[in-house]
């Protein structure tokens, strides 16, 4: 019976380590998820800004090209 208790202690200790690591992993994934959503908002804003500026830039180039043709 002594061997069984020793195995039980080792298994419980390993299980506690696994639980701690799973908890740490869960917190890290949660933080990563939050960071991704912040990035997603920022990159969406940047893409909208870039798209607007691209259109404005294209319009300016078109106007310049028209003036050069005249």
TORKOL-4160 file (C-alpha; in steps of 0.2 Angstrom, whole numbers, padded with zeros to 4 digits, m for minus):
70
<pt num="1" X="0000" Y="0000" Z="0000"/>
<pt num="2" X="0015" Y="0012" Z="0003"/>
<pt num="3" X="0019" Y="0011" Z="m0016"/>
<pt num="4" X="0001" Y="0016" Z="m0020"/>
<pt num="5" X="0002" Y="0031" Z="m0009"/>
<pt num="6" X="0019" Y="0036" Z="m0017"/>
<pt num="7" X="0012" Y="0035" Z="m0034"/>
<pt num="8" X="m0004" Y="0044" Z="m0029"/>
<pt num="9" X="0007" Y="0059" Z="m0022"/>
<pt num="10" X="0017" Y="0059" Z="m0038"/>
<pt num="11" X="0002" Y="0059" Z="m0049"/>
<pt num="12" X="m0007" Y="0072" Z="m0039"/>
<pt num="13" X="0009" Y="0083" Z="m0039"/>
<pt num="14" X="0010" Y="0081" Z="m0058"/>
<pt num="15" X="m0009" Y="0085" Z="m0059"/>
<pt num="16" X="m0007" Y="0101" Z="m0049"/>
<pt num="17" X="0007" Y="0106" Z="m0061"/>
<pt num="18" X="m0004" Y="0103" Z="m0076"/>
<pt num="19" X="m0018" Y="0113" Z="m0069"/>
<pt num="20" X="m0007" Y="0127" Z="m0065"/>
<pt num="21" X="0000" Y="0127" Z="m0083"/>
<pt num="22" X="m0017" Y="0126" Z="m0090"/>
<pt num="23" X="m0023" Y="0141" Z="m0080"/>
<pt num="24" X="m0008" Y="0151" Z="m0086"/>
<pt num="25" X="m0011" Y="0146" Z="m0104"/>
<pt num="26" X="m0029" Y="0151" Z="m0102"/>
<pt num="27" X="m0024" Y="0168" Z="m0096"/>
<pt num="28" X="m0012" Y="0170" Z="m0109"/>
<pt num="29" X="m0024" Y="0165" Z="m0123"/>
<pt num="30" X="m0037" Y="0177" Z="m0115"/>
<pt num="31" X="m0024" Y="0191" Z="m0116"/>
<pt num="32" X="m0019" Y="0186" Z="m0134"/>
<pt num="33" X="m0038" Y="0187" Z="m0139"/>
<pt num="34" X="m0040" Y="0204" Z="m0131"/>
<pt num="35" X="m0024" Y="0211" Z="m0139"/>
<pt num="36" X="m0030" Y="0204" Z="m0156"/>
<pt num="37" X="m0047" Y="0213" Z="m0155"/>
<pt num="38" X="m0038" Y="0229" Z="m0151"/>
<pt num="39" X="m0026" Y="0226" Z="m0166"/>
<pt num="40" X="m0041" Y="0222" Z="m0177"/>
<pt num="41" X="m0050" Y="0238" Z="m0172"/>
<pt num="42" X="m0034" Y="0248" Z="m0175"/>
<pt num="43" X="m0030" Y="0240" Z="m0192"/>
<pt num="44" X="m0048" Y="0242" Z="m0198"/>
<pt num="45" X="m0047" Y="0261" Z="m0194"/>
<pt num="46" X="m0030" Y="0262" Z="m0203"/>
<pt num="47" X="m0037" Y="0253" Z="m0218"/>
<pt num="48" X="m0052" Y="0264" Z="m0219"/>
<pt num="49" X="m0041" Y="0279" Z="m0218"/>
<pt num="50" X="m0029" Y="0272" Z="m0231"/>
<pt num="51" X="m0043" Y="0269" Z="m0243"/>
<pt num="52" X="m0050" Y="0287" Z="m0241"/>
<pt num="53" X="m0033" Y="0294" Z="m0244"/>
<pt num="54" X="m0030" Y="0283" Z="m0259"/>
<pt num="55" X="m0046" Y="0289" Z="m0267"/>
<pt num="56" X="m0041" Y="0307" Z="m0264"/>
<pt num="57" X="m0023" Y="0303" Z="m0271"/>
<pt num="58" X="m0030" Y="0295" Z="m0286"/>
<pt num="59" X="m0042" Y="0310" Z="m0289"/>
<pt num="60" X="m0027" Y="0322" Z="m0287"/>
<pt num="61" X="m0017" Y="0312" Z="m0300"/>
<pt num="62" X="m0031" Y="0312" Z="m0312"/>
<pt num="63" X="m0033" Y="0331" Z="m0311"/>
<pt num="64" X="m0015" Y="0333" Z="m0314"/>
<pt num="65" X="m0015" Y="0321" Z="m0329"/>
<pt num="66" X="m0030" Y="0331" Z="m0336"/>
<pt num="67" X="m0021" Y="0347" Z="m0334"/>
<pt num="68" X="m0005" Y="0340" Z="m0342"/>
<pt num="69" X="m0015" Y="0334" Z="m0357"/>
<pt num="70" X="m0021" Y="0351" Z="m0361"/>
